[in-house]
């Protein structure tokens, strides 16, 4: 009998142990030296052909520094810079490089670095040129819909077989919390944390799908206390209540570079099990007697933002979605001389081994762009122009395909992180949508 990748992974899991302190969003880290790069328009957004100019201010203790040297680069995001050099900062708001313009939609990024007392500090700003007109590079396979319909039909024949284990130490006076397991494809399982109000009744259901990585999960307990049944899942087929060492070992070993595993075959690519497992998470919520099936929402960021869009496209029980800086969007951008989405499998460094015909073709079946074309429920989206992990070019490539009602909370200066105010606005949107 052939041993599958999942069976090998499960065997390894049995030998290890673990826990990590999971963050819902990466917070901005303020440093004693701040390098503030600023475009010459307040909204950082330009029309094609409009002049773009950057200035830089370097602060120490919030006071401008002078008579220091800085290095800079300017160019399309994630591409080789078109301008680079050094400049002398002799005053506040020094102009960086040459004024430029772009005739086609896209993003131009200016990065400035300074060295103060042996430590390098950097700042960046990213100007958008007609981002609402960015078009996707990824192709839609002719059998895209039939491929996923067939896979979902096969998966539907597998019983969910939901198993709940109460976690008394995580329960609150208002909420019961469980470690949950349900069946997925390929003889694997999905594990997560289910939280539901103790008071009898029918509640909206929220599925939170995870960002990239391997970690334990705490559950959306606070949100459940507001009157929701929440399910937070992992995607790797392993329990989510162990201690840190196990997950760290998996990240460095069996699950290292998991987004690239079997990319040359759409039937065995790693994310097939992940996508279907996320879709089945909605089915699990819908199967619970406490859940109002007319109010089901999926929510995630980065890889989870991608999974939110994908889950909403594939499971018609979903009524709304929240996607925060979605990954896996327009993966083929790099093959067209512009930024592509995380995990950047076709960028300059990876292309020599990854940009094969088979891998490129497989990517089309898993690219968020092609799922965005299928979205028909309202969604709330948020990101910033300075994201270096999920380039805004890639996110707009997907966002611009969505024809359903959509709202974008744009916070230009943010990178692959969110402000607490963004998180509050996200949850406020969810509460209003599901009320």
Buried (B, 14 or more C-beta within 10 A) or exposed (E): EEEEBBBEBBEBBEEBEBBBEBEBBBEEEEEEBBBBBBBBBEEBBBEEEBEBBBBBBBBBEEEBBEEBEBBBBBBBBBBEBEBEEEBEBEEBEBEBBEEBBBEEBBBBBBBBBBEBEEEEBBBBBBBBBBBEEBEBBBBBBEEBBEBBEEBBEEBEEBEBEBEBEEBEEBBBEBBBBBBBBBBBBBEBBBBBBBBBBEEEEBBBBBBBBBBBBBBBBBBBBEBBBBBBBBBBBBBBBBBBBBEBEBBBBBBEEBBEEBBBBBBBEBEBBBBBBBBBBBBBBBBBBBEBEBBBBEBBBBBBBBBBBBBBBBBBBBBEBBBBBBBBBBBBBBBBBBBEEBBBBBBBBBBEEBBEEBBBEEBBBBBBBBBBBBBBBBBEBBBBBBBBBBBBBBBBBBBBBBBBBBEBEBEBBBBBBBBBBBBEEBBEBBBEBBBEBBE
